[in-house]
Amino acid sequence: MKQETYAIEGMTCASCAQTVEKTASKVKGVKEATVNIATEKINIKIDETIFSLEEMKKAISDVGYEVIIPTKTKEKTFHIEGMTCASCAQTVEKTVQKLVGEGNATVNLATEKMSVHYNPKEVSVLDITEAVADAGYTAVEEVTSAESTDSDREKKEQHIQQMWKRFWISGLFTIPLLYISMGHMMGLPLPELIVPEVNPLNFALLQLILTIPVMIVGRSFFTVGFKALFKGHPNMDSLVALGTSAAFAYSLYGTVMVIVGNGSFAMDLYYESAAVILTLITLGKYFEAVSKGKTSEAIKKLMGLTPKTARIMQNGQEKEVSIDEVQVDDIIVVRPGERLPVDGVVTKGVTYIDEAMLTGESIPVEKKINDKVVGASINKNGNIHYRATKVGKDTVLSQIIKLVEDAQGSKAPIAKMADKISGVFVPIVIVLAVLSGLAWYFFGQESGVFALTITISVLVIACPCALGLATPTAIMVGTGKGAENGVLIKSGGALETTHNIKTIVFDKTGTLTEGQPKVTDILTMQVGKENELLLLAASAEKGSEHPLGEAIVREAEEKQIEFISVHSFEAIPGHGIKVIINDKEVQLGNQKLMEEYSIDLSELKNDSDRLASEGKTPMYIASEGKLLGIIAVADTLKEHSVDAIKKLQNMGIEVVMMTGDNKRTAQAIAKQVGIDRVLSEVLPEDKANQVKKLQEEGKKVAMVGDGINDAPALAQADIGIAIGNGTDVAIESADIVLMHSDLMDVPTSIELSHATIKNIKENLFWAFAYNVIGIPVAMGLLYVFGGPLLNPMIAGAAMSFSSVSVLLNALRLKRFKPSKVK
């Protein structure tokens, strides 16, 4: 099954989207169709063998819409400066989407990045940056290098410091302002010079003088907010700017009235509301900046692993250069204790290298000439020279970082609802604020101050920030936490789908098992002669290229057994081998070979049957017409296979094993690992069909394989999980890559998905609940029934708290730990 995305022209509302979706679903070969009205795109899963694009185009055209066939697009990532809320992200996304047409633009508020797919023949990078600038924001094309990474980090640090500075300066003026304006209401003393009943003018002017610096420090709220409002894309800053400007303008009018002699206006000033709102929202933005920095810590840790410089050989001399200057085929020198700057192949020296950052294996690995080495791993104890084979974006670490960044920048299906609401939320709030103010003025209270209080409170409390941050922050922390645990989740969609998995299919060879035959049993006719039998068999197999023979040779080499010379080696296809050792003929092979030489196997018949029933392959060794013994070889289970299967079954997930092996061997391995359902004798090309059959049972199916011969099955499954080995992380057909090659990471990925989706739902609930409760209260609902009226200052504090609470909830995911097997 293949997945395709096409732009749809002519849709104007959700009803249009539903029409297109239903029409496409009825087209022959379309298995699933999903329309995103926000991006005006249709995503379809198709059976290529029977699907016709022309047929779908005609069907959709007949109902009044047009399918746009994409041309070759380019992808660029931009840093977006000036965004403050979900509405800003929606504005930038829609502006660029309109420009790129059949391309695609996705903005992530949490990372402050925009990913754009566009046709370079029609749109340039300059066009994109200008369009973003016209919308009131700044787009800077992302350049991946060590310097840009440091620059990006510094910018974020500067932003955090800037927000803190803005807060304390605002606080410095707001605290005395609050005391002066409201202290006397609580019986706190004021100097006679500014007592409102005695000196109303001084009282009003001092408040104005204290408010102006707060307005200046928070001027970005007004510049960004009003710019967005006048361009027809109001955002959170627009709400704050409108609310505080209304409070300030009314207070300024009151001050003028005091100046001309109407002292009663001194008690109707709103300076403190404007200042406190700006101060509290600035504090909220400071906490947001700090929290957003913490959500991307996983990326920062990965980026920090790469050294900034490398030592290369030039004209026989060592020269230190920037990491960005290293070229493929450069010879790099690395000393003990240093990190390797890029990927390569050892050309000189022997050392041990700590690759824990990639493989999770804490024991350093020996590296000698012609061995591959990976950038960011640590050279432990030897000087080596190695030739660079992958640099820049092509290194393993860069691929991992790209995978995690792409996942953090992608949207989970659950985010679509929040996106749609955020896009229309601010204009609706502005209308509600004005209508509620007017309603109170004309039908409830004739006081302009009361109506103004209502309007300001509604504008300030109804911030869509929490909605916009609910999903991306949780996905950022979730995928980052996955990366820390060696689980690379390639998209927000994959993260969401994983929690619905009900059946997991494991490939046997190389996934549940080591994928390499190993000697498991040595049985001899004479007790204590095991090593002698191994010596004889290994010496005989030394010239063989058969995998089972290689396993015997490896076992002897590990036991440091010295081989003896062999004469007259003869391979007998389908049977085994025949050799001369010490002037004696030795036969080594299967039962057919023994029968050919009339060797009596009766004494070890029971043992032979037992070994075969355990999924092992018995190899007989005979000489001079007598059986000497049996060496059994098998593909052994991986260390954590049994625990991983048990844990998945405890989670209520059905586990299936799929293999090309015969039924008897497959059942033996399945029994060892605790799997009941086995699909045996499955050809590689038929694996995807077997997954499809399971899906037809109405289950969400995950496939776990090595990502090479299992690629079609991985692509067919709802979630493809590839066993990585630290050198091939970008397996295109998989949704999740397990870096440690540890099967315990399979249940970990499912638990992480459950935890992340639960966190997103909590975030969305509180974000929605906050607005559903907050807006009616701000409109005066409680006041109608004799309750209190919401003070604009409290509204400002509540609005900031809503965004911070969502971020803090997302950060709870950082405490995620895989559960233990019961």
VOGU-3710 file (C-alpha; in Angstrom, 3 decimals, decimal comma):
1> mkqetyaieg> 0,000/0,000/0,000  1,311/3,430/-0,990  0,576/6,852/0,486  0,159/9,959/-1,700  -0,732/13,607/-1,040  -2,380/15,983/-3,532  -3,537/19,589/-3,327  -7,279/20,195/-3,816  -8,529/23,433/-5,335  -11,969/24,936/-4,716
11> mtcascaqtv> -12,657/23,924/-1,088  -14,023/26,690/1,130  -15,308/24,931/4,240  -15,441/21,715/6,245  -18,428/20,548/4,211  -16,348/20,805/1,000  -13,615/18,746/2,641  -16,108/16,035/3,582  -17,468/15,924/0,016  -13,975/15,493/-1,456
21> ektaskvkgv> -13,092/12,879/1,186  -16,213/10,779/0,500  -15,790/11,056/-3,284  -12,139/9,990/-3,174  -12,934/7,078/-0,830  -15,289/5,606/-3,444  -12,618/5,586/-6,189  -11,347/2,105/-7,042  -8,006/1,378/-5,334  -8,363/4,082/-2,651
31> keatvniate> -8,212/2,367/0,745  -8,338/5,496/2,884  -8,763/9,224/2,184  -8,243/12,133/4,575  -8,729/15,796/3,654  -7,112/18,631/5,608  -9,135/21,796/5,005  -6,398/23,939/6,610  -3,738/22,852/4,099  -6,287/22,101/1,331
41> kinikideti> -4,697/18,711/0,736  -5,919/15,138/0,432  -3,875/12,267/1,827  -4,743/8,875/0,309  -3,633/5,292/0,892  -3,858/3,390/-2,382  -3,440/-0,032/-3,933  -1,153/0,879/-6,866  -2,190/-2,170/-8,860  -5,776/-0,943/-9,365
51> fsleemkkai> -5,667/2,802/-8,580  -5,973/5,380/-11,373  -5,096/9,008/-10,637  -7,028/10,153/-13,691  -10,122/8,345/-12,379  -9,839/10,131/-9,020  -9,254/13,504/-10,725  -12,428/13,025/-12,795  -14,519/11,933/-9,795  -13,454/14,963/-7,747
61> sdvgyeviip> -13,854/17,270/-10,752  -17,440/16,008/-11,198  -18,351/17,240/-7,685  -16,846/20,692/-8,349  -13,214/20,554/-7,142  -9,817/20,077/-8,784  -6,899/17,792/-7,943  -3,564/19,543/-8,466  -0,773/17,198/-9,582  2,445/18,224/-7,811
71> tktkektfhi> 5,581/19,140/-9,687  9,013/18,409/-8,241  9,220/20,375/-4,988  12,086/21,549/-2,854  12,113/21,575/0,959  13,480/24,384/3,117  13,304/25,105/6,830  13,005/28,648/8,184  13,304/30,145/11,664  10,287/32,402/12,263
81> egmtcascaq> 10,832/35,383/14,552  8,024/37,393/16,143  5,426/34,658/16,730  3,720/34,804/20,102  0,767/32,454/19,866  -1,065/29,784/17,881  -2,827/32,460/15,854  0,560/33,841/14,725  1,602/30,356/13,597  -1,682/29,990/11,678
91> tvektvqklv> -1,147/33,394/10,010  2,385/32,530/8,845  1,277/29,052/7,707  -1,686/30,357/5,690  0,347/33,219/4,159  3,104/30,903/2,917  0,606/28,179/1,943  -1,162/30,690/-0,288  2,177/31,615/-1,882  3,451/28,073/-2,550
101> gegnatvnla> 0,059/26,878/-3,857  0,508/23,205/-4,621  3,387/23,008/-2,159  3,022/22,783/1,585  3,914/24,907/4,632  3,884/23,734/8,242  4,673/25,998/11,186  5,593/24,651/14,622  5,013/27,240/17,348  7,036/25,301/19,936
111> tekmsvhynp> 10,219/25,127/17,801  9,496/28,449/16,034  10,307/26,793/12,720  8,538/26,527/9,378  9,008/23,683/6,921  8,125/24,594/3,321  7,749/22,374/0,238  7,638/24,560/-2,867  8,206/24,558/-6,621  11,517/26,421/-7,153
121> kevsvldite> 10,450/27,299/-10,710  7,534/29,366/-9,380  8,604/30,471/-5,889  11,979/31,578/-4,498  13,310/31,737/-0,932  13,128/35,545/-1,225  9,412/35,325/-2,131  8,796/33,256/1,012  10,723/35,568/3,363  8,997/38,651/1,862
131> avadagytav> 5,549/37,079/2,246  6,285/36,319/5,912  7,587/39,878/6,407  4,385/41,302/4,880  2,407/39,280/7,430  4,386/40,954/10,222  7,028/38,332/11,030  10,619/37,507/10,054  11,664/34,299/8,264  15,342/33,309/8,257
141> eevtsaestd> 16,435/30,335/6,144  17,981/27,630/8,327  21,580/26,713/7,508  22,805/23,581/9,256  26,336/24,039/10,521  28,109/24,097/13,863  28,091/27,924/13,822  24,369/28,188/13,020  23,547/25,684/15,762  25,462/27,787/18,290
151> sdrekkeqhi> 23,893/30,972/16,919  20,396/29,508/17,252  21,103/28,464/20,836  22,492/31,914/21,663  19,399/33,609/20,179  17,120/31,527/22,388  19,243/32,321/25,459  19,157/36,023/24,563  15,374/35,877/24,149  14,985/34,326/27,616
161> qqmwkrfwis> 17,257/37,031/29,122  15,391/39,743/27,213  12,001/38,547/28,509  13,340/38,450/32,082  14,726/42,000/31,721  11,381/43,215/30,346  9,589/41,616/33,278  11,689/43,065/36,085  11,707/46,556/34,554  7,920/46,367/34,168
171> glftipllyi> 7,602/45,055/37,732  9,762/47,902/39,037  7,152/50,445/37,920  4,024/48,294/38,289  4,410/47,473/42,014  4,395/51,134/43,211  1,660/51,871/40,637  -0,488/49,084/42,077  0,107/50,362/45,628  -0,794/53,945/44,699
181> smghmmglpl> -3,920/53,047/42,696  -5,373/50,383/44,983  -3,606/50,607/48,342  -5,974/53,199/49,765  -8,924/50,857/49,043  -7,389/48,355/51,461  -6,629/50,987/54,114  -2,919/51,339/53,245  -1,487/54,812/53,892  -0,614/57,231/51,052
191> pelivpevnp> 1,331/60,538/51,325  -1,089/63,471/51,401  0,530/64,788/48,225  -1,087/61,971/46,188  -4,281/61,206/48,161  -7,011/61,196/45,450  -9,574/63,080/47,574  -7,034/65,833/48,409  -4,789/65,987/45,302  -6,541/64,100/42,449
201> lnfallqlil> -4,299/65,637/39,782  -1,075/64,413/41,443  -2,711/61,022/41,990  -3,594/60,727/38,260  -0,336/62,152/36,865  1,900/59,913/39,018  0,021/56,837/37,762  0,467/58,035/34,163  4,211/58,591/34,731  4,611/55,053/36,199
211> tipvmivgrs> 2,562/53,425/33,403  4,431/54,957/30,435  7,731/52,996/31,034  5,748/49,726/31,257  4,037/50,544/27,936  7,425/51,355/26,358  9,071/48,144/27,630  6,077/46,136/26,376  5,825/48,019/23,065  6,272/44,812/21,032
221> fftvgfkalf> 2,743/43,786/22,138  1,414/46,874/20,361  3,662/46,896/17,280  3,071/43,199/16,548  -0,541/43,128/17,731  -1,828/46,134/15,792  0,188/45,226/12,673  -1,410/41,762/12,655  -4,860/43,270/13,337  -4,651/45,791/10,480
231> kghpnmdslv> -3,500/43,064/8,078  -6,596/41,052/8,931  -4,773/38,325/10,900  -5,352/39,227/14,581  -3,348/37,209/17,129  -2,851/36,986/20,876  -0,814/40,210/20,901  -3,755/41,895/19,163  -6,017/40,924/22,080  -3,521/42,231/24,649
241> algtsaafay> -2,844/45,400/22,632  -6,566/46,149/22,249  -7,315/45,488/25,914  -4,443/47,470/27,411  -4,783/50,309/24,855  -8,471/50,641/25,733  -7,601/50,779/29,457  -4,780/53,303/28,870  -6,815/55,491/26,472  -9,772/55,641/28,869
251> slygtvmviv> -7,422/56,476/31,799  -5,735/59,185/29,723  -9,184/60,667/29,016  -9,889/60,519/32,788  -6,596/62,291/33,521  -7,486/65,095/31,066  -10,870/65,443/32,811  -9,067/65,730/36,198  -6,775/68,413/34,692  -9,789/70,455/33,540
261> gngsfamdly> -11,250/70,270/37,045  -13,424/67,113/37,246  -11,678/65,384/40,201  -14,212/62,497/40,369  -12,500/60,844/37,361  -9,463/60,147/39,594  -11,337/57,120/40,989  -12,085/55,713/37,483  -8,522/55,291/36,196  -7,344/51,982/34,688
271> yesaaviltl> -3,593/52,598/34,483  -2,805/49,780/36,911  -4,850/47,288/34,830  -2,849/48,099/31,672  0,500/47,880/33,503  -0,301/44,732/35,504  -1,657/42,925/32,422  1,499/43,746/30,437  3,761/42,715/33,348  1,996/39,422/34,055
281> itlgkyfeav> 1,835/38,437/30,365  5,538/39,254/30,023  6,191/36,943/32,998  4,092/34,261/31,313  6,116/34,693/28,106  9,348/34,369/30,100  8,168/31,054/31,582  7,059/29,950/28,105  10,505/30,724/26,660  12,231/28,789/29,456
291> skgktseaik> 9,839/25,834/29,123  10,095/25,747/25,325  13,875/25,648/25,712  13,531/22,597/27,955  11,278/20,748/25,499  14,056/20,674/22,897  16,822/19,548/25,269  17,101/16,164/23,519  18,085/17,901/20,261  20,538/20,163/22,097
301> klmgltpkta> 22,198/17,136/23,728  22,571/15,403/20,358  23,928/18,547/18,690  26,373/19,054/21,523  27,998/15,674/20,831  29,710/16,796/17,622  33,144/18,456/18,056  33,474/21,915/16,506  36,892/21,194/14,989  38,732/18,278/13,371
311> rimqngqeke> 42,430/17,466/12,924  43,162/16,491/9,296  46,341/15,473/7,486  47,500/17,889/4,774  50,823/17,396/2,987  52,004/15,110/5,783  51,183/17,700/8,465  48,344/17,827/10,991  46,036/20,818/10,551  43,085/21,817/12,743
321> vsidevqvdd> 40,034/22,956/10,766  36,365/23,742/11,435  34,049/20,719/11,339  32,255/22,362/8,359  35,483/22,317/6,314  35,997/18,534/6,531  35,586/16,878/3,119  34,914/13,257/2,121  38,225/11,318/1,808  40,080/13,663/4,212
331> iivvrpgerl> 42,360/11,728/6,580  41,421/12,604/10,168  43,636/12,142/13,227  41,988/11,319/16,555  43,795/10,996/19,890  42,668/9,127/23,043  39,729/10,774/24,827  38,601/12,785/21,789  35,275/12,548/19,992  35,307/11,562/16,316
341> pvdgvvtkgv> 34,159/14,523/14,207  32,601/12,608/11,241  31,915/9,057/10,010  34,694/7,096/8,295  36,911/4,029/7,905  40,097/3,403/9,943  43,264/3,585/7,824  45,917/3,420/10,568  46,109/2,282/14,198  44,054/0,162/16,610
351> tyideamltg> 41,801/1,467/19,385  38,630/0,891/21,368  35,725/3,256/20,693  32,769/4,027/22,967  29,658/4,034/20,732  27,151/4,190/23,596  25,551/7,372/22,195  24,436/5,351/19,170  24,121/1,727/20,144  23,496/1,961/23,886
361> esipvekkin> 26,296/-0,579/24,302  28,458/0,565/27,225  31,426/-1,706/26,385  33,901/-0,008/23,973  34,276/-1,732/20,595  37,663/-2,641/19,122  38,435/-0,815/15,865  41,262/-1,706/13,499  42,165/-0,967/9,857  39,132/-1,076/7,479
371> dkvvgasink> 36,617/-0,948/10,380  33,853/1,669/10,175  33,722/4,404/12,814  30,904/6,824/13,590  31,094/10,543/14,284  30,473/11,746/17,886  31,636/8,409/19,362  34,597/8,580/21,800  38,091/7,256/21,070  39,179/5,546/24,302
381> ngnihyratk> 42,830/4,512/24,215  44,680/4,597/20,886  45,793/7,069/18,210  44,028/6,401/14,906  43,884/7,845/11,416  40,674/7,380/9,479  39,286/8,402/6,090  36,106/10,506/6,170  33,243/8,790/4,313  30,257/10,878/5,474
391> vgkdtvlsqi> 30,347/14,541/6,486  27,830/17,279/7,320  24,196/16,237/6,863  25,161/12,690/5,820  26,675/11,545/9,135  24,744/9,106/11,307  24,351/11,701/14,092  23,043/14,321/11,635  20,516/11,809/10,334  19,355/11,086/13,888
401> iklvedaqgs> 19,027/14,818/14,627  17,103/15,310/11,351  14,756/12,435/12,228  14,028/13,846/15,688  13,620/17,407/14,366  11,264/16,239/11,606  9,213/14,345/14,183  9,069/17,369/16,470  8,045/19,593/13,558  5,319/17,268/12,287
411> kapiakmadk> 1,696/17,404/13,324  -0,187/14,519/14,844  -3,759/14,017/13,585  -5,026/15,074/17,027  -3,517/18,540/16,409  -5,839/19,319/13,475  -8,793/20,157/15,707  -6,735/22,624/17,765  -5,296/24,191/14,595  -8,730/24,786/13,083
421> isgvfvpivi> -10,057/26,349/16,295  -6,963/28,542/16,813  -7,319/29,914/13,273  -10,766/31,439/13,898  -10,532/31,951/17,648  -9,086/35,484/17,902  -11,546/37,199/15,516  -14,461/35,535/17,356  -13,084/36,748/20,706  -12,771/40,343/19,459
431> vlavlsglaw> -16,392/40,245/18,292  -17,524/38,702/21,632  -15,574/41,310/23,618  -17,147/44,234/21,735  -20,666/42,744/21,797  -20,530/41,907/25,522  -19,253/45,426/26,338  -22,010/47,031/24,274  -24,653/44,685/25,712  -23,743/45,626/29,295
441> yffgqesgvf> -23,600/49,327/28,404  -27,017/49,462/26,753  -28,928/46,766/28,639  -27,253/46,297/31,986  -25,038/49,136/33,179  -24,931/52,658/31,846  -21,417/53,062/33,217  -18,790/53,151/30,460  -16,219/51,927/33,007  -18,181/48,724/33,656
451> altitisvlv> -18,574/47,989/29,929  -14,866/48,715/29,405  -13,947/46,313/32,225  -15,973/43,556/30,532  -14,420/44,216/27,085  -10,840/44,310/28,412  -11,317/41,139/30,489  -12,689/39,160/27,522  -9,891/40,359/25,229  -7,153/39,510/27,708
461> iacpcalgla> -8,381/36,171/29,074  -9,119/34,545/25,714  -5,608/33,685/24,554  -5,294/30,732/22,143  -1,653/30,129/23,141  -2,510/27,125/25,291  -4,362/25,529/22,351  -1,453/26,100/19,988  1,136/24,750/22,401  -0,849/21,715/23,621
471> tptaimvgtg> 0,191/19,297/20,867  3,653/20,403/19,606  5,177/20,690/23,073  4,061/17,173/24,051  5,308/15,768/20,723  8,647/17,559/21,191  9,160/16,146/24,667  7,811/12,711/23,674  10,029/12,293/20,603  12,979/13,765/22,504
481> kgaengvlik> 12,449/11,281/25,328  12,231/8,515/22,733  15,593/9,575/21,288  17,109/9,451/24,789  15,867/5,854/25,062  17,162/4,915/21,595  13,686/5,015/20,008  13,559/7,337/16,977  9,931/8,180/16,169  9,817/9,760/12,725
491> sggaletthn> 6,555/11,749/12,924  3,815/13,007/15,193  1,369/10,809/13,251  3,454/7,699/13,998  3,572/8,655/17,676  -0,220/8,921/17,766  -0,946/5,747/15,762  1,384/3,615/17,898  -0,862/3,859/20,956  -3,664/2,108/18,994
501> iktivfdktg> -1,560/-0,935/18,027  -3,317/-4,230/18,892  -1,106/-6,731/16,979  2,660/-6,789/16,525  4,308/-8,997/13,894  7,953/-9,912/14,499  10,231/-11,139/11,754  12,259/-14,078/13,163  15,757/-13,972/11,674  17,760/-10,973/12,820
511> tltegqpkvt> 14,870/-9,579/14,855  13,855/-12,152/17,476  17,080/-14,076/16,822  20,676/-12,932/16,369  20,514/-13,720/12,645  23,799/-15,607/12,845  24,082/-19,382/13,445  25,879/-20,372/16,636  27,030/-23,674/18,151  24,559/-24,568/20,915
521> diltmqvgke> 25,344/-28,222/21,816  28,282/-30,630/21,461  27,432/-34,308/22,101  30,144/-37,004/21,941  30,219/-40,793/22,090  33,023/-40,468/24,653  32,452/-38,202/27,665  34,948/-35,334/27,993  35,992/-35,360/24,352  33,899/-32,279/23,371
531> nellllaasa> 36,883/-30,048/22,513  38,480/-32,832/20,475  35,274/-33,225/18,454  35,091/-29,444/17,962  38,754/-29,399/16,823  38,065/-32,126/14,273  34,864/-30,487/12,958  36,308/-26,945/12,852  39,467/-28,100/11,059  37,271/-29,899/8,505
541> ekgsehplge> 35,009/-26,856/7,995  37,863/-24,327/7,795  37,681/-24,320/4,004  33,877/-24,359/3,867  31,719/-21,311/3,108  28,543/-22,856/4,477  26,937/-20,715/7,268  26,666/-23,735/9,612  30,321/-24,624/8,983  31,334/-21,013/9,660
551> aivreaeekq> 29,496/-21,178/13,014  31,610/-24,227/14,039  34,839/-22,475/12,967  33,849/-19,355/14,954  33,178/-21,435/18,087  36,638/-23,047/17,838  38,318/-19,660/17,305  36,529/-18,211/20,361  37,838/-21,148/22,420  41,320/-20,482/20,954
561> iefisvhsfe> 41,616/-24,035/19,594  44,526/-24,498/17,160  43,420/-26,066/13,886  45,087/-29,099/12,321  45,882/-29,451/8,624  43,313/-30,959/6,279  43,870/-32,880/3,043  41,526/-33,734/0,199  38,560/-31,462/1,088  35,375/-32,439/-0,804
571> aipghgikvi> 31,972/-30,748/-0,530  28,955/-33,017/-1,110  26,030/-30,737/-2,089  22,944/-31,143/0,125  24,761/-33,601/2,385  27,938/-32,166/3,947  31,694/-32,533/3,497  34,358/-35,252/3,402  38,028/-34,576/4,378  41,272/-36,390/5,226
581> indkevqlgn> 42,744/-35,485/8,644  45,807/-37,303/10,000  45,434/-39,884/7,222  41,865/-40,668/8,373  38,698/-39,896/6,421  36,216/-37,751/8,332  32,593/-37,152/7,278  30,638/-34,139/8,600  27,063/-33,438/7,539  23,375/-34,327/7,825
591> qklmeeysid> 21,570/-37,633/8,328  21,562/-38,343/4,576  25,387/-38,242/4,507  25,585/-40,667/7,434  23,143/-43,058/5,767  25,212/-42,920/2,582  28,227/-44,128/4,565  26,133/-46,634/6,564  26,932/-44,970/9,899  24,870/-46,238/12,856
601> lselkndsdr> 23,100/-43,246/14,508  20,943/-45,195/16,973  22,900/-44,262/20,133  22,293/-40,531/19,619  18,897/-40,816/17,871  16,876/-39,485/20,842  19,286/-36,585/21,327  19,158/-35,799/17,619  15,324/-35,687/17,632  15,310/-33,512/20,743
611> lasegktpmy> 17,709/-31,014/19,171  15,634/-30,866/15,988  12,443/-30,268/18,007  14,191/-27,296/19,670  14,768/-25,713/16,257  18,454/-26,647/16,150  20,283/-28,248/13,221  22,237/-31,404/14,239  25,472/-31,993/12,285  26,947/-35,507/12,572
621> iasegkllgi> 30,703/-36,216/12,669  31,943/-39,697/11,774  35,280/-41,342/10,985  36,298/-44,861/9,957  32,682/-46,007/9,849  31,837/-44,903/13,403  29,777/-41,991/14,749  31,958/-39,641/16,865  29,267/-37,234/17,926  26,872/-34,381/17,066
631> iavadtlkeh> 27,426/-30,614/16,957  24,127/-28,673/16,971  23,939/-25,230/15,370  21,067/-22,764/15,676  20,166/-19,137/15,223  19,911/-18,177/18,925  17,390/-15,822/20,485  18,427/-12,254/21,230  19,061/-11,454/24,874  15,755/-9,659/25,603
641> svdaikklqn> 13,408/-11,382/23,134  11,534/-13,400/25,782  11,130/-10,409/28,141  9,955/-8,116/25,315  7,298/-10,607/24,141  6,101/-11,188/27,714  5,824/-7,445/28,335  3,828/-6,881/25,134  1,452/-9,722/26,016  0,996/-8,237/29,499
651> mgievvmmtg> -0,001/-4,991/27,758  -2,811/-6,886/25,984  -1,112/-6,884/22,568  -1,260/-9,957/20,323  2,221/-11,057/19,183  2,743/-12,892/15,876  5,987/-14,387/14,528  6,607/-14,437/10,766  9,405/-16,438/9,143  10,447/-18,205/5,991
661> dnkrtaqaia> 11,581/-21,232/8,060  9,772/-24,562/7,979  6,881/-25,096/10,366  8,816/-27,329/12,796  11,719/-24,912/13,283  9,363/-21,925/13,480  7,214/-23,598/16,168  10,338/-24,490/18,174  11,560/-20,856/18,216  8,043/-19,563/18,938
671> kqvgidrvls> 7,761/-21,934/21,900  11,073/-20,688/23,331  10,012/-17,058/23,067  6,388/-17,567/24,181  4,542/-16,753/20,930  1,363/-18,708/20,091  0,547/-17,435/16,592  3,146/-18,345/13,938  3,231/-17,599/10,213  5,861/-19,975/8,771
681> evlpedkanq> 7,268/-20,680/5,297  6,447/-17,085/4,250  8,400/-15,874/1,210  9,970/-12,363/1,503  7,663/-11,001/-1,214  4,594/-12,378/0,605  5,302/-10,746/3,994  3,358/-7,567/3,127  0,299/-9,674/2,165  0,414/-11,463/5,513
691> vkklqeegkk> 0,394/-8,084/7,298  -2,511/-6,993/5,076  -4,513/-10,102/6,073  -4,041/-9,234/9,760  -5,236/-5,675/9,052  -8,324/-7,098/7,358  -9,209/-8,633/10,734  -9,837/-5,044/11,857  -6,595/-4,593/13,824  -3,990/-1,858/13,905
701> vamvgdgind> -0,819/-3,794/13,065  2,845/-2,996/13,736  5,638/-4,852/11,940  9,089/-5,250/13,500  11,897/-6,168/11,109  15,442/-5,390/10,056  14,300/-2,814/7,507  15,935/-4,446/4,468  14,143/-7,598/3,250  11,167/-6,585/5,417
711> apalaqadig> 10,733/-3,168/3,753  7,411/-3,938/1,952  5,892/-5,364/5,162  7,151/-2,381/7,187  5,505/-0,028/4,681  2,245/-2,035/4,643  1,890/-2,082/8,435  0,134/0,763/10,259  3,438/1,249/12,072  6,747/-0,077/10,728
721> iaigngtdva> 9,431/-0,572/13,389  12,970/-1,110/12,077  15,764/-2,670/14,097  18,637/-0,239/13,539  22,304/-0,952/14,228  23,575/2,593/14,574  24,729/2,871/10,967  21,462/2,840/9,009  19,002/4,983/10,907  17,208/6,558/7,969
731> iesadivlmh> 15,304/3,457/6,865  12,695/5,014/4,629  10,016/2,348/5,030  9,865/2,458/8,846  7,983/4,862/11,120  10,105/4,028/14,172  13,798/3,061/14,322  15,199/1,203/17,358  18,786/2,428/17,642  19,872/-0,047/20,312
741> sdlmdvptsi> 18,605/-3,096/18,383  17,024/-4,090/21,703  13,532/-5,584/21,464  12,641/-4,146/24,894  12,440/-0,824/23,025  9,320/-2,086/21,180  7,102/-2,007/24,315  8,937/1,179/25,349  7,840/2,911/22,131  4,220/1,862/22,735
751> elshatikni> 4,307/3,019/26,377  5,844/6,332/25,273  3,089/6,758/22,679  0,408/6,103/25,335  2,063/8,594/27,713  2,393/11,294/25,018  -1,161/10,981/23,685  -2,506/11,042/27,255  -0,463/14,199/27,851  -1,773/15,834/24,656
761> kenlfwafay> -5,367/15,041/25,625  -4,781/16,534/29,095  -3,282/19,660/27,493  -6,160/20,063/25,053  -8,733/19,465/27,788  -7,291/22,162/30,038  -6,776/24,575/27,116  -10,401/24,137/25,977  -11,785/24,062/29,514  -9,911/27,253/30,397
771> nvigipvamg> -11,435/29,158/27,477  -14,908/27,633/27,853  -14,988/28,703/31,535  -12,880/31,849/31,297  -14,666/33,707/28,504  -18,231/33,540/29,971  -16,860/34,616/33,379  -15,058/37,538/31,724  -18,303/38,470/29,917  -19,960/38,886/33,345
781> llyvfggpll> -21,938/35,643/33,628  -21,224/35,295/37,384  -22,089/38,971/37,940  -25,594/38,364/36,495  -26,224/35,876/39,326  -24,771/38,088/42,034  -21,189/36,831/41,752  -17,974/38,857/41,305  -16,892/40,687/38,161  -13,590/39,432/36,687
791> npmiagaams> -10,859/42,030/37,114  -8,754/42,498/33,896  -5,578/42,019/35,965  -6,777/38,595/37,133  -7,671/37,809/33,507  -4,092/38,664/32,455  -2,625/36,424/35,157  -5,007/33,562/34,244  -4,147/33,849/30,550  -0,411/33,595/31,237
801> fssvsvllna> -0,973/30,722/33,654  -2,953/28,729/31,049  -0,021/28,647/28,600  2,559/27,942/31,292  0,420/25,143/32,780  0,216/23,407/29,384  3,994/23,646/28,972  4,635/22,386/32,493  2,271/19,467/31,911  4,147/18,577/28,695
811> lrlkrfkpsk> 7,435/18,687/30,627  6,106/15,981/32,970  6,811/13,597/30,076  10,518/14,086/30,766  9,986/11,855/33,814  8,856/8,969/31,554  10,542/5,643/32,317  9,776/2,280/30,668  7,948/-0,096/33,020  9,588/-3,304/34,178
821> vk> 8,531/-6,799/33,053  6,198/-8,394/35,609
//
